[in-house]
Amino acid sequence: MSTVAPSDQDDPGPPLGSQDELVEYFRSAEKPRAQFRVGTEHEKFGFVRSDRRPLPYLGEPGIESLLRAIADDPEERRAGGWMPVHDGGHLIALFRDDGSITLEPGGQLELSGAPLATMHQTCAEVGRHLALLRRLCLPRGVGFIGMGFHPTARFADMPTVPKARYAVMERYMPQVGARGLDMMKRTATVQANYDWASEDDMVRSFSVALRAAPFVAALFANSPFVEGQPCGVLSERQRVWADTDRRRAGFPSAVLEAGFGYRRWVDVVLDVPMYFVRRDGRHHDVAGASFRTFLREGLDVDGAHVRATLRDFADHLTTVFFEVRLKRVLEVRAADCGPWSRICALPALHKGLLYDDTARDQAAELLAFLDAEALTRLRADVVVRGYRAESANGPILPLCERLLDIAAGGLARLSCKDAQGRDESRFLRPLVESVARGETFAERLLGLYRDRWHGDLSRIWEEVEFFHEDETRELVPT
């Protein structure tokens, strides 16, 4: 979820006149292909190493003090430094020109990276971030893990981040789904953002990314434990999302229908209920209100009648949680977080599928048989059975293998090479190996739990902590 970037004053901007301005908001994001970039975001759970309890927000060690340490770090200051962001007097985010470090509702630490031209740059960026955390966290007795759902903590164990928009969501979520609060506090993901050159280019990429989402969920399934026990599924995170808020999550059918474009997407988004309106430095609770009404007539907000602005619309887009969503970038959202190598694999996979026309056409043909209802059914099957899930065209394992082949071909044709002459397809290796074994990462962990750990889940930290030696060796930029 997004944190609002800092500004000197709370200026919502002029009122919107019509939906045409919202259509233009997306059209104006078009870019020449030479300027295409990929931005990568990933969330992770902090913990106290002595007893592996979730890292609290307050105190020492704590999340707020870690953010302060990053902001005050001399090496980071020499590299440009971070601008702190406060909410109600509490430090809740750090911003700079090339990215941000923000917090999810349960204290998950999120790096939102810079828009970068190559996956080599992206992986180096992730490496620098994790190296920074290692340097600051180990002396504090703090670690971080990459999982799609917290493997041991109860909901009550998770910290609460004092962020106004999250307070609104916590009040509203239980009214629209059984697992919304779990989504907020106990899930973590890796996401990536992509550009487009024209409305037709956006439509083609959006439809391919949306149809690929259940396969991505299988490739990145990494949440088979809840509160210290196997939970009976391979992606608890995806199971949570299926029961969060059906009006703002899942697979919007309009994306896959004839005539889809900017205007149809605006209609979809206007039908998603609102959470809040920002005015005078405050997040005002309007949960359940219609943005369509806000646009046409305005809303009464704490005694004042206010009209919708473009900033309000941008805020609203951050509360739309479909498996793929369109903001000023196209954001893919189906993956559980995982080890360092998989943080790099997710943006590489979609770059190969979306930024090469041949690959995108091949993926579109492969997945054309799937509509929104079929995608919903397939995701439910993937949650439980991973690669053994069945689509209308048969088992998904061969389809996952074919998608990886298509993505690798796209990356090879894009031919963005590192200093050693390697193209970006090398970042798909953990996914290729997983498909070759027919074993998701979640199943690998379950096998270790059963056979090597003998039912002792405390051993999981050896596998999923970002700071152990095997992981650290990967942090050297190429």
Backbone torsions as a table, in degrees:
resi	resn	phi	psi	omega
1	MET	NA	155.3	-169.6
2	SER	-93.2	147.2	169.6
3	THR	-108.2	137.3	-178.2
4	VAL	-70.4	130.9	178.8
5	ALA	-65.4	150.0	-176.7
6	PRO	-69.0	150.0	175.2
7	SER	-149.7	161.8	-177.1
8	ASP	-72.1	-28.4	-178.8
9	GLN	-146.5	158.2	-178.7
10	ASP	-90.7	86.5	-178.9
11	ASP	-109.0	107.6	-177.6
12	PRO	-74.0	-12.7	-178.3
13	GLY	87.8	176.9	-176.6
14	PRO	-74.9	155.0	178.2
15	PRO	-62.9	147.1	175.6
16	LEU	-73.8	145.9	178.6
17	GLY	-95.6	-33.8	-176.7
18	SER	-163.0	173.8	176.5
19	GLN	-66.2	-20.7	179.0
20	ASP	-58.0	-34.8	179.0
21	GLU	-67.4	-31.9	177.9
22	LEU	-72.7	-38.1	174.7
23	VAL	-61.0	-44.0	-179.7
24	GLU	-66.1	-30.2	177.4
25	TYR	-55.6	-41.8	178.7
26	PHE	-79.2	-39.8	-179.2
27	ARG	-61.2	-37.0	-177.7
28	SER	-71.6	-7.9	177.1
29	ALA	-86.6	-5.3	179.1
30	GLU	-60.5	144.7	-178.2
31	LYS	-136.8	150.7	168.9
32	PRO	-62.5	147.9	-176.6
33	ARG	-58.9	-30.3	179.4
34	ALA	-63.5	-19.4	-179.9
35	GLN	-100.9	6.4	179.2
36	PHE	-61.7	137.9	177.1
37	ARG	-135.7	171.1	174.4
38	VAL	-129.6	128.9	174.3
39	GLY	-110.3	138.5	-175.5
40	THR	-122.4	136.7	178.6
41	GLU	-126.4	140.7	172.5
42	HIS	-145.5	146.7	-179.6
43	GLU	-112.0	150.9	-179.2
44	LYS	-151.1	153.9	-177.9
45	PHE	-94.9	127.5	173.1
46	GLY	-86.6	151.4	178.5
47	PHE	-148.9	156.9	175.6
48	VAL	-86.4	121.7	-169.9
49	ARG	-66.1	-28.5	-175.5
50	SER	-66.2	-36.6	-178.3
51	ASP	-132.7	2.5	175.9
52	ARG	62.1	22.6	173.8
53	ARG	-76.9	155.2	178.8
54	PRO	-56.8	141.3	179.6
55	LEU	-66.5	122.4	-179.5
56	PRO	-70.8	163.6	177.2
57	TYR	-75.7	-48.8	-177.0
58	LEU	-92.9	161.2	172.6
59	GLY	91.8	-173.9	-178.6
60	GLU	-134.0	117.8	0.0
61	PRO	-74.8	149.4	179.7
62	GLY	-160.8	167.2	-176.0
63	ILE	-67.9	-45.4	-178.9
64	GLU	-62.9	-41.1	-179.9
65	SER	-68.0	-31.5	176.3
66	LEU	-67.2	-43.7	175.8
67	LEU	-58.8	-40.8	179.6
68	ARG	-65.0	-38.8	179.4
69	ALA	-65.4	-37.5	176.9
70	ILE	-64.5	-45.3	-179.1
71	ALA	-63.5	-33.6	-176.6
72	ASP	-91.4	-6.0	-174.1
73	ASP	-65.0	127.2	-177.5
74	PRO	-59.8	-39.5	-179.9
75	GLU	-65.0	-40.7	177.6
76	GLU	-66.9	-36.3	177.2
77	ARG	-63.5	-40.6	179.0
78	ARG	-66.0	-27.0	179.8
79	ALA	-85.9	4.7	178.4
80	GLY	124.0	-21.8	174.7
81	GLY	75.7	172.5	-178.0
82	TRP	-124.3	142.7	175.7
83	MET	-94.3	119.1	-179.6
84	PRO	-74.0	147.1	176.6
85	VAL	-122.9	130.1	-178.3
86	HIS	-115.2	151.4	175.3
87	ASP	-137.4	114.5	-177.9
88	GLY	61.8	30.9	178.9
89	GLY	87.3	-4.0	-179.1
90	HIS	-104.5	140.3	176.4
91	LEU	-74.6	120.3	-174.6
92	ILE	-127.1	-3.3	180.0
93	ALA	-167.7	161.6	173.7
94	LEU	-130.5	135.5	-179.6
95	PHE	-126.7	149.6	164.2
96	ARG	-152.9	178.2	-171.3
97	ASP	-59.1	-34.1	-172.5
98	ASP	-102.8	16.9	176.8
99	GLY	155.8	-171.6	-179.1
100	SER	-150.8	157.1	171.6
101	ILE	-120.5	115.3	-174.1
102	THR	-127.7	177.1	-177.2
103	LEU	-124.0	136.3	169.1
104	GLU	-83.7	170.8	-171.8
105	PRO	-59.8	-30.5	179.4
106	GLY	-96.8	19.6	178.6
107	GLY	86.6	4.7	177.0
108	GLN	-60.4	128.3	-179.3
109	LEU	-87.1	126.3	-176.0
110	GLU	-118.6	127.8	168.1
111	LEU	-95.9	119.4	170.3
112	SER	-103.2	105.7	-171.1
113	GLY	-81.1	173.9	179.7
114	ALA	-72.8	152.9	169.6
115	PRO	-68.6	117.3	-172.5
116	LEU	-122.8	153.9	-174.1
117	ALA	-79.8	-29.3	-175.5
118	THR	-132.7	157.2	175.3
119	MET	-69.9	-25.9	175.7
120	HIS	-61.8	-42.2	177.0
121	GLN	-66.9	-40.1	179.9
122	THR	-62.0	-45.6	-177.6
123	CYS	-68.0	-35.5	175.0
124	ALA	-64.0	-38.7	177.7
125	GLU	-61.7	-47.8	177.7
126	VAL	-60.4	-42.5	179.5
127	GLY	-60.5	-43.4	178.6
128	ARG	-63.0	-40.7	179.6
129	HIS	-62.8	-47.2	-179.2
130	LEU	-69.0	-33.8	175.6
131	ALA	-64.6	-40.0	175.5
132	LEU	-59.8	-48.1	179.6
133	LEU	-61.7	-43.1	179.1
134	ARG	-57.9	-45.5	-177.4
135	ARG	-63.7	-38.8	-177.2
136	LEU	-87.5	-29.0	-171.6
137	CYS	-86.4	-40.6	-174.6
138	LEU	-59.5	-42.3	176.2
139	PRO	-65.1	-20.6	179.1
140	ARG	-92.1	-1.2	-178.5
141	GLY	72.3	33.8	-176.4
142	VAL	-119.2	144.0	173.6
143	GLY	-134.7	173.3	176.9
144	PHE	-137.1	144.4	178.7
145	ILE	-122.9	152.5	176.3
146	GLY	-110.0	101.1	178.6
147	MET	-141.7	154.6	178.1
148	GLY	-77.0	-24.9	177.4
149	PHE	-143.2	140.7	-177.4
150	HIS	-60.6	125.6	-171.3
151	PRO	-76.2	-18.5	-173.2
152	THR	-129.6	-28.4	-169.7
153	ALA	-76.4	140.8	167.6
154	ARG	-77.4	161.9	179.6
155	PHE	-56.4	-42.7	-177.4
156	ALA	-66.4	-18.8	179.5
157	ASP	-78.3	-20.0	-173.7
158	MET	-76.7	142.1	177.8
159	PRO	-70.0	164.8	174.7
160	THR	-114.3	123.0	178.4
161	VAL	-83.8	125.2	-175.9
162	PRO	-78.9	72.2	-177.3
163	LYS	-120.6	127.9	-167.9
164	ALA	-60.1	-41.4	-177.5
165	ARG	-64.6	-30.3	179.6
166	TYR	-71.6	-31.6	175.8
167	ALA	-63.6	-39.7	176.6
168	VAL	-62.0	-45.8	-177.9
169	MET	-64.4	-39.4	-179.5
170	GLU	-63.3	-34.5	177.7
171	ARG	-72.0	-35.6	-171.6
172	TYR	-88.7	-36.3	-171.9
173	MET	-53.0	-45.3	-177.7
174	PRO	-63.4	-14.8	179.1
175	GLN	-79.5	-17.5	-170.9
176	VAL	-123.9	0.9	178.8
177	GLY	-178.1	154.1	-175.9
178	ALA	-79.7	-21.2	-171.0
179	ARG	-117.2	15.0	-176.9
180	GLY	-60.6	-39.0	-179.3
181	LEU	-70.8	-36.1	173.3
182	ASP	-61.5	-42.5	178.0
183	MET	-55.0	-44.7	-176.1
184	MET	-65.9	-43.6	-167.1
185	LYS	-105.1	-23.6	-172.1
186	ARG	-121.3	11.7	177.1
187	THR	-114.2	158.0	177.1
188	ALA	-149.2	146.1	-172.9
189	THR	-139.5	167.5	164.6
190	VAL	-120.5	132.7	-175.1
191	GLN	-130.6	161.2	177.5
192	ALA	-143.6	152.5	-173.7
193	ASN	-122.9	138.8	-172.7
194	TYR	-132.0	155.7	179.7
195	ASP	-98.7	172.0	175.1
196	TRP	-147.4	157.0	-173.4
197	ALA	-98.5	-24.8	-176.1
198	SER	-157.5	172.2	178.3
199	GLU	-61.4	-42.7	178.5
200	ASP	-63.6	-40.1	178.0
201	ASP	-61.5	-43.8	177.7
202	MET	-61.1	-46.9	-177.7
203	VAL	-59.3	-44.8	-178.9
204	ARG	-63.1	-45.0	-179.6
205	SER	-68.3	-41.6	-179.6
206	PHE	-60.1	-46.6	-176.5
207	SER	-67.0	-40.0	177.9
208	VAL	-64.9	-46.7	-178.7
209	ALA	-62.6	-39.7	-179.1
210	LEU	-67.6	-43.6	179.9
211	ARG	-68.4	-26.7	179.1
212	ALA	-78.8	-13.9	-169.7
213	ALA	-56.4	-45.3	179.3
214	PRO	-63.6	-31.9	177.7
215	PHE	-70.8	-38.2	174.6
216	VAL	-62.9	-40.4	177.3
217	ALA	-58.6	-38.5	177.8
218	ALA	-70.7	-45.6	-178.6
219	LEU	-60.9	-29.2	-176.3
220	PHE	-113.0	13.2	-178.6
221	ALA	-58.0	122.5	-173.7
222	ASN	-157.7	48.2	176.6
223	SER	-151.2	68.6	-177.4
224	PRO	-95.1	4.4	-176.9
225	PHE	-124.8	143.6	173.9
226	VAL	-137.4	125.6	176.4
227	GLU	51.7	42.2	171.2
228	GLY	88.1	4.9	-177.2
229	GLN	-136.4	152.3	170.2
230	PRO	-57.4	137.9	-172.6
231	CYS	-103.8	2.2	176.6
232	GLY	88.7	-1.5	176.3
233	VAL	-134.1	168.1	-179.5
234	LEU	-95.9	-21.7	176.5
235	SER	-135.3	88.7	174.8
236	GLU	-62.5	-32.7	178.5
237	ARG	-59.6	-46.5	179.2
238	GLN	-66.9	-34.7	176.8
239	ARG	-64.0	-38.4	177.1
240	VAL	-62.4	-46.2	-177.9
241	TRP	-62.9	-29.1	179.9
242	ALA	-68.4	-15.0	-179.1
243	ASP	-131.6	46.1	-180.0
244	THR	-106.2	-59.3	179.6
245	ASP	-168.4	100.1	-171.4
246	ARG	-68.0	-15.8	179.2
247	ARG	-81.6	-13.6	-178.9
248	ARG	-129.7	3.0	-178.2
249	ALA	-130.5	164.9	176.7
250	GLY	97.9	-137.9	-169.9
251	PHE	-123.8	100.3	-179.6
252	PRO	-69.0	119.4	-175.2
253	SER	-64.1	-29.2	-176.6
254	ALA	-58.2	-32.3	-177.3
255	VAL	-61.3	-29.9	-174.3
256	LEU	-99.3	5.0	-177.4
257	GLU	-97.7	154.9	176.8
258	ALA	-59.3	141.6	177.9
259	GLY	87.7	3.1	179.4
260	PHE	-66.6	143.7	176.9
261	GLY	-174.3	-163.3	-177.2
262	TYR	-56.4	-46.7	-175.1
263	ARG	-65.3	-40.5	178.8
264	ARG	-66.4	-36.4	177.6
265	TRP	-65.2	-40.5	176.1
266	VAL	-57.8	-43.2	177.6
267	ASP	-60.0	-42.8	178.6
268	VAL	-59.4	-48.3	-175.6
269	VAL	-67.3	-36.7	179.8
270	LEU	-65.4	-21.1	178.9
271	ASP	-89.4	-2.3	174.9
272	VAL	-83.9	124.8	-179.0
273	PRO	-58.5	148.2	-179.7
274	MET	-79.4	164.2	169.7
275	TYR	-109.0	-51.9	-169.2
276	PHE	-151.0	166.2	170.2
277	VAL	-129.5	130.8	177.9
278	ARG	-92.0	122.6	173.2
279	ARG	-147.8	140.6	175.6
280	ASP	56.0	37.0	177.2
281	GLY	75.5	11.0	-178.3
282	ARG	-124.3	151.4	171.9
283	HIS	-95.5	108.7	-178.8
284	HIS	-90.2	130.0	-176.1
285	ASP	-74.5	113.0	173.5
286	VAL	-127.9	29.5	-172.0
287	ALA	-53.6	129.8	-179.5
288	GLY	96.2	-12.6	-179.9
289	ALA	-69.8	159.8	-178.8
290	SER	-93.9	125.4	175.1
291	PHE	-68.6	-27.9	176.6
292	ARG	-61.1	-43.6	176.1
293	THR	-66.2	-40.5	177.8
294	PHE	-57.4	-41.2	-179.6
295	LEU	-69.7	-43.4	-173.9
296	ARG	-80.7	-40.7	-169.6
297	GLU	-123.1	-17.7	-172.5
298	GLY	87.1	172.6	179.8
299	LEU	-131.9	149.9	170.3
300	ASP	-86.2	117.9	-175.2
301	VAL	-122.6	105.5	178.3
302	ASP	49.8	47.9	174.0
303	GLY	89.2	-5.5	178.7
304	ALA	-118.3	141.0	176.7
305	HIS	-90.8	121.0	-176.2
306	VAL	-123.3	151.8	179.0
307	ARG	-109.7	149.6	-178.5
308	ALA	-67.8	140.7	175.8
309	THR	-121.9	172.6	178.5
310	LEU	-64.2	-33.5	176.5
311	ARG	-64.5	-39.2	176.2
312	ASP	-60.2	-40.5	179.7
313	PHE	-66.0	-41.9	177.3
314	ALA	-62.0	-40.4	175.2
315	ASP	-60.8	-44.3	-178.2
316	HIS	-61.4	-38.4	179.5
317	LEU	-61.3	-28.9	178.8
318	THR	-72.7	-8.3	179.1
319	THR	-106.8	11.0	175.3
320	VAL	-97.6	118.9	-167.4
321	PHE	-116.0	31.4	177.1
322	PHE	-61.0	162.1	-179.0
323	GLU	-59.2	-27.6	169.6
324	VAL	-135.6	136.8	179.0
325	ARG	-137.0	153.5	179.1
326	LEU	-106.3	121.0	168.0
327	LYS	-118.8	-129.4	170.0
328	ARG	-82.9	-4.0	171.8
329	VAL	-136.1	163.0	174.8
330	LEU	-94.3	118.5	-171.4
331	GLU	-109.7	125.4	176.9
332	VAL	-99.0	138.4	-163.7
333	ARG	-138.4	18.1	-169.2
334	ALA	-90.7	-6.8	-168.7
335	ALA	-95.6	138.0	164.6
336	ASP	-68.7	147.7	171.5
337	CYS	-68.6	157.9	-179.2
338	GLY	-157.5	-159.5	-179.6
339	PRO	-62.6	168.7	-177.2
340	TRP	-51.5	-43.9	-176.2
341	SER	-63.9	-32.0	-179.4
342	ARG	-80.1	-23.2	171.7
343	ILE	-62.4	-36.8	178.0
344	CYS	-77.6	-30.2	-175.9
345	ALA	-69.0	-36.9	-175.7
346	LEU	-62.1	-52.2	178.9
347	PRO	-65.4	-32.1	178.3
348	ALA	-66.1	-42.8	-179.7
349	LEU	-56.9	-50.6	-176.8
350	HIS	-74.4	-29.8	174.6
351	LYS	-61.6	-44.4	178.7
352	GLY	-63.1	-34.4	-178.6
353	LEU	-80.8	-30.6	-169.5
354	LEU	-106.6	-28.9	-173.0
355	TYR	-94.6	-6.6	174.4
356	ASP	-112.0	122.4	-173.6
357	ASP	-62.2	-40.1	179.8
358	THR	-62.5	-45.7	179.3
359	ALA	-62.8	-43.3	-178.5
360	ARG	-64.0	-40.2	177.7
361	ASP	-64.5	-40.2	179.0
362	GLN	-65.1	-43.0	179.0
363	ALA	-66.0	-39.9	178.9
364	ALA	-61.3	-42.3	179.1
365	GLU	-66.1	-41.5	-178.8
366	LEU	-62.2	-36.9	-170.7
367	LEU	-106.4	5.9	-172.7
368	ALA	-61.7	-21.9	-176.7
369	PHE	-73.7	-8.6	-173.6
370	LEU	-96.4	124.5	169.9
371	ASP	-104.9	-177.6	-174.1
372	ALA	-62.4	-40.0	179.1
373	GLU	-65.5	-42.2	178.8
374	ALA	-64.4	-37.4	177.8
375	LEU	-64.0	-41.0	178.5
376	THR	-63.3	-44.1	178.5
377	ARG	-64.7	-41.7	-178.2
378	LEU	-65.9	-41.4	177.6
379	ARG	-59.7	-42.5	179.7
380	ALA	-60.3	-36.3	177.8
381	ASP	-72.3	-42.2	178.7
382	VAL	-60.2	-39.8	-179.5
383	VAL	-53.0	-39.2	-175.7
384	VAL	-91.7	-43.0	-167.9
385	ARG	-113.7	-3.6	176.7
386	GLY	57.7	-126.4	-177.5
387	TYR	-67.0	-13.4	179.3
388	ARG	-87.6	-0.7	177.5
389	ALA	-62.5	154.3	-176.5
390	GLU	-117.5	132.3	171.0
391	SER	-103.2	176.3	176.9
392	ALA	-62.7	-22.2	177.5
393	ASN	-100.3	18.9	175.5
394	GLY	106.0	-169.8	-178.1
395	PRO	-58.7	147.3	-175.1
396	ILE	-84.5	-15.1	-177.3
397	LEU	-57.1	-48.4	177.2
398	PRO	-63.3	-31.4	177.9
399	LEU	-69.7	-39.1	175.8
400	CYS	-62.8	-42.7	178.3
401	GLU	-61.3	-43.0	179.8
402	ARG	-66.6	-40.7	177.4
403	LEU	-59.8	-40.9	178.7
404	LEU	-66.0	-39.8	176.8
405	ASP	-61.4	-43.2	179.7
406	ILE	-62.9	-46.1	179.9
407	ALA	-62.7	-41.8	178.9
408	ALA	-62.6	-40.3	176.9
409	GLY	-63.5	-41.3	177.7
410	GLY	-61.7	-44.3	179.9
411	LEU	-66.5	-37.0	177.5
412	ALA	-63.6	-41.6	178.8
413	ARG	-69.2	-34.7	176.6
414	LEU	-66.0	-30.7	168.5
415	SER	54.8	48.6	172.3
416	CYS	-92.2	107.3	-170.4
417	LYS	-109.0	150.9	176.3
418	ASP	-88.6	-174.7	-175.9
419	ALA	-64.2	-19.9	179.0
420	GLN	-95.6	6.9	176.9
421	GLY	82.0	15.2	-178.7
422	ARG	-94.4	134.7	176.5
423	ASP	-84.2	178.3	-171.1
424	GLU	-75.1	-8.5	179.3
425	SER	-63.6	-18.2	179.0
426	ARG	-62.9	-23.5	-179.2
427	PHE	-74.9	-10.0	175.9
428	LEU	-83.6	-5.6	-172.1
429	ARG	-53.5	-46.5	-179.7
430	PRO	-61.9	-30.9	177.5
431	LEU	-74.1	-41.5	177.8
432	VAL	-60.5	-43.3	179.9
433	GLU	-66.6	-37.8	178.7
434	SER	-63.4	-45.2	179.8
435	VAL	-67.0	-38.6	179.1
436	ALA	-61.7	-35.4	176.9
437	ARG	-79.8	-17.9	-173.1
438	GLY	66.3	31.2	-174.4
439	GLU	-134.3	119.8	174.6
440	THR	-70.4	163.8	176.7
441	PHE	-61.1	-36.7	177.9
442	ALA	-60.5	-42.1	179.6
443	GLU	-68.3	-32.6	174.9
444	ARG	-61.9	-44.7	178.5
445	LEU	-64.7	-40.4	177.9
446	LEU	-63.3	-37.8	177.0
447	GLY	-64.6	-42.6	176.5
448	LEU	-62.8	-42.7	179.2
449	TYR	-58.3	-42.2	-177.1
450	ARG	-76.2	-44.4	-167.3
451	ASP	-99.2	-47.1	-174.5
452	ARG	-94.0	-35.2	-177.2
453	TRP	-91.2	-10.3	177.8
454	HIS	53.2	44.0	176.0
455	GLY	79.8	9.8	-179.9
456	ASP	-99.3	97.3	-174.7
457	LEU	-71.9	-10.9	176.7
458	SER	-61.9	-20.1	178.8
459	ARG	-72.0	-14.0	-176.7
460	ILE	-62.4	-28.1	-178.0
461	TRP	-62.1	-28.1	178.4
462	GLU	-65.6	-26.7	-175.4
463	GLU	-94.6	-33.9	-169.3
464	VAL	-113.4	-1.0	176.6
465	GLU	-73.1	138.6	-178.1
466	PHE	-73.3	-18.4	-168.6
467	PHE	-101.8	5.1	179.5
468	HIS	-73.8	166.3	-168.0
469	GLU	-63.8	-40.7	-180.0
470	ASP	-59.9	-39.6	179.8
471	GLU	-69.7	-39.4	-175.9
472	THR	-63.8	-34.9	-179.1
473	ARG	-62.5	-24.7	-179.5
474	GLU	-79.8	-5.9	-172.1
475	LEU	-81.4	-7.2	-178.9
476	VAL	-71.8	120.2	-179.4
477	PRO	-62.3	149.0	179.1
478	THR	-104.0	NA	NA
